[in-house]
Amino acid sequence: MDTITWEDFQKVELRLGTIVEVEDFPEARKPAYKVTIDFGPSIGLKKSSAQITEHYKKEELVGTQVICVVNFPSKQVGKFMSEVLITGFEGLGGGIVLARTGNEAQVPNGARLV
């Protein structure tokens, strides 16, 4: 494992946002959704392609807060432009499990992971 400095970590903008819309993405090479996330007034709405279809249905994702990298350059995924990276972990049986907050306290959209 490579080590990084604190300054390297501070360059990564990990922000919390709420999923407001989820659409099928049949053109993607691997099963994925097109996800729209609200990061609050300072960042606004951003879109992401997310390979999270194995563990999540579209309907249950709306309203979920997720942790995203918001300062990567946009990435072309087929005809879709993915603007942020939704973070997650590979599950035991495969598929991605979202990284997100618990329910112990409300966190505003756009809050930065510190």
N, C-alpha and C positions, 0 to 999 in steps of 0.2 A: 504494500500500500504506500502510495506517495503521500508525504506530508505537505501541508500548505501553511502559509502564515495567516495570522489574524487578518492582515490587510487583504489577502486573497479572499478569505471568507466574506469580508465586508463588501467586496465587489458584487457578490451574488445577492440580488434583490429577491428574497423569498417573501411573498406577500400572500395574505389571506383574501379570498374572494368567494362570493356565493354564486353557485351555478344557477343561471336564470333560464337557460334553454338548452335542450339536447336534441340533436337530429341524427338519424342514421347517416352513415357515410359509406354507401355501397361501392364507391369507386376506390376506396383504400385497399391496398394489397393485403393487409391483415385486418381482421374485424375491428372497427373503430366507430366512435361517435364524433360528430362535430359538436363542440361544447362552447356555449357563450357564458362568460363569467363576469360578474360585476365586482370591480375593485374599488368602488366608491368614487366620489367626485374628483379626486386628484389624478386617478389613472383611467377611470371609466370602464367601458365594456371591452373585453378582449376575447378572442376566439382561440380555440385549441382543438387539435385532433388528438383524441385520447383512445388508446387501446385498452378500454376498461369494460368491454362487453361481456366478459366471462362471468364477472361477479355482480354486475349492476344492470338494472333495467333503466331505460330512459326516464320513466316516470318517477322513480325513487331518487334520482340524482338531483332533480330540481329542488332548490332550497338548501342543498348541502354546501357547507363551506369547505374549501379545499386550499391546500398550500401550493403555490405556483412560483416558478422562476419567471419574473416579468421582464428581465433585462437581457435575455438572449436575443439575437437577431431573429426576425420572422423567418419561418421555414416553409417552403412550398411543399405541400403534400398533395400530389395529384393536381387538381384544379383549385384546391383550397389552400389559403394562406394561414398557417398556424402561428399565432402571435406570442403565445406563452406556453410554458411546459408545466403541465399538471404533474405533481410528484406522487410517487407511490412505490410500493414494494412488490417484488415477485412473491406470490403466495406459495404455500407448500405444494399445492396441486397444479401450479401454474396460474397464469392470469395475474393481472395487476390489482393490488389492494391499495386504495387511495390513502395518502397521508393527509390527515385532517385533524382538527381540534376535537377535544371532548366536549361535553356539555356543561362543564363545571362553571364556566363564565362566558358571557357574551363578548365576542371580539369583533370590532368594526371591520367592514370591508376595507381593504387597502393597508391594514396593519402589517408592519414588517416584522419578520421573525428576527429576534435579537438574542 
